[in-house]
Amino acid sequence: MACSRLAPTALALLAMLSSPVNAEEAGIAFIACPIVRDTSKVPCWLSEYDGETYYLGIQSDVSAPFNPPSLGHRALVEGVPQSGERICGGIVLGPVKVSVMPELSPECDEVRMAEDRYELPFEPPRPPGPSGGSLAFAPPASPAPPQPPYAARTFEIYFPFEGTVDFKTPAALQEVSDYAEAVGARQIRIEGHRAAVRLSDGTVVEERAGIGRMRAAEVTRMFTGLVRSVEKLEFSYSDRPELGDWRRRRVSIEVIP
């Protein structure tokens, strides 16, 4: 099957979705209902805040950097508004982090009809070769193997608001496991964190108590017996909510050769 070619707009968008945002950049954070807009290609997801419409991403499979929210739930949206072309009628947020809020919100059920003026300016991406699905994304390239002398290294695994281990976690942990195997790690230290975020309206929302411990315990279970050289696998956690953006919702993993 031939590979679809990405227009420049699509390439720029994917770069924004996968690139880290500078902590000093002025972003926005709000909780609102997600909105689905149909198009002739794939549905796109939007949300509205303070009289403005923001583009979140397209409907895609779990291999994509962006996974869509859910109708019937509000969503925490975090990102930095980008200048330039709108997509699906919304300002692009890049990179955007969307967390589905656990409480049911039946009022979040808006689906908008397709309109020619809101067509996507790019073809939905997919990798070359046999397709895992028309909306599948190619996995990231493997990093180069570490070279001696080996040093301790800390990895950060990030989570949605109120999120714990999910279908994305194994892929995120693969780099950690590969490094630990390559350096013959003797010890791995895992620390879970709980976070809070200040919304653009000044409201502070905190993750539930105990989630830092839950994250650390779940990741520790995933590593148990995984790396043969490890003699000591330990975990700790903090239940004090750290105020900041999505980077605070994390598990830190220190690999010690």
Secondary structure as UniProt FT lines:
FT   HELIX           8..18
FT   TURN            23..24
FT   STRAND          28..32
FT   STRAND          34..37
FT   STRAND          44..49
FT   TURN            50..51
FT   STRAND          52..58
FT   TURN            62..63
FT   TURN            71..72
FT   STRAND          73..79
FT   TURN            88..89
FT   STRAND          90..93
FT   STRAND          97..104
FT   TURN            106..107
FT   STRAND          111..112
FT   HELIX           116..118
FT   TURN            134..135
FT   STRAND          153..158
FT   TURN            161..162
FT   TURN            167..168
FT   HELIX           169..183
FT   STRAND          187..192
FT   STRAND          195..198
FT   TURN            200..201
FT   STRAND          204..206
FT   TURN            209..210
FT   HELIX           211..223
FT   TURN            224..226
FT   TURN            228..229
FT   STRAND          232..237
FT   STRAND          242..243
FT   HELIX           246..248
FT   STRAND          250..256
//
